[in-house]
Amino acid sequence: MKRSEALAVLIGTQIGAGVLGLPYAAKEVGLIPAVLVLVGVMLLMLFTARIVLYFSARMGGAQLSTMARKMLGPGGGLIMFASVTFMSFGALLAYIAGMGDVFAALFGVSPKVGALIFWVLASIVIYLGLEASGKSELAMSLVMLALFLAVGVMLFPKGRLENALYSDTSTLWKIIGVSIFALGCHSVIPDVYKGLGSYEETKKLLTWAFVIPTAIYTLFMASFLLVFGRDTPQIATQALESLFGRTGFLVGNLIPLFAITTSYIGIGLAQLSNMEEYLKLDRKLAWAITVVPPLAVYLSGVGDFVSVLGLAGDTGDLMAFIVLPLVLYITYKLGFATVEGEAEAG
């Protein structure tokens, strides 16, 4: 696996539905507090990501659930597995629903037909594995970067500082929760490490994998708050059509198209590996258990996808990507847990 592809997988896993909600969450507190929270969460998530990489490398590329089971016992492994599974299911469900709406807007099909087309194409990439995922995510990440820069170029000339320079910390937790969800790529780190085969290379990429999305998120939040301020809509990109007509409509739908697709592939790939390793399942069965249930729930008519995403992100991400890695680190440092030494990690 090439370094560029590995970086694209890490970044693509992060940049999903979370980025679309960041401007709306930021408008509650103001631009400066939002950026400070985002950077603070990024530093914490980078620290726990390095913890995950260190222990995974010491165990030969073990997944999060296996790592927790070996260090914290069966109970710890089960909690980690449940957290990752809950987060993955909720995220994949919300992504399928979101892409149904995007396909409906772009191609004039019904949302369910659009969701099914998306599910087939993205789920095939997941089944093909890390190599196919890396190449597809690299291409889509480059397009995403261009689209985010385009939004900045389009909006900044229309912005005014007074629209964004206010402060209200009474709803700070909302931006904290969205930031945690928007910066989670921990579940795919073991796969990236195994793909690169180098602890030091993966460690270097991790820093860029958090710095680049944080810079993109800051540009994205600032663009909308400077223009719309407290009137920033819940799905930020929807506002582009009102300002720029057809061009705004296309950019506003292409951003979630690529952002959600890359995140769906990254999270799905990580959960497939998690199922294979922790439950010792055949790859086809692990793939089916990963991607079929979210589609089935969506097609059954479950509707409140934003709440599902928020609950899955705030609980699953918080537990799997912050709380449990810190518990692993503390118990290891205090001598209560040991690691099977493998490797380059040091």
FENSULRA-V98059 format. One record per run of one state. SS is the DSSP state (H for helix, E for strand, L for the rest). FROM is the first residue (numbers start at 1). LEN is the number of residues. Records with the same first field share a line. If there is no record, write none. Layout:
# FENSULRA-V98059
SS=FROM-LEN + FROM-LEN
This chain:
# FENSULRA-V98059
L=1-2 + 15-2 + 28-3 + 59-5 + 73-1 + 108-3 + 129-1 + 157-4 + 165-4 + 183-3 + 197-2 + 232-4 + 279-4 + 300-5 + 334-13
H=3-12 + 17-11 + 31-28 + 64-9 + 74-34 + 111-18 + 130-27 + 161-4 + 169-14 + 186-11 + 199-33 + 236-43 + 283-17 + 305-29
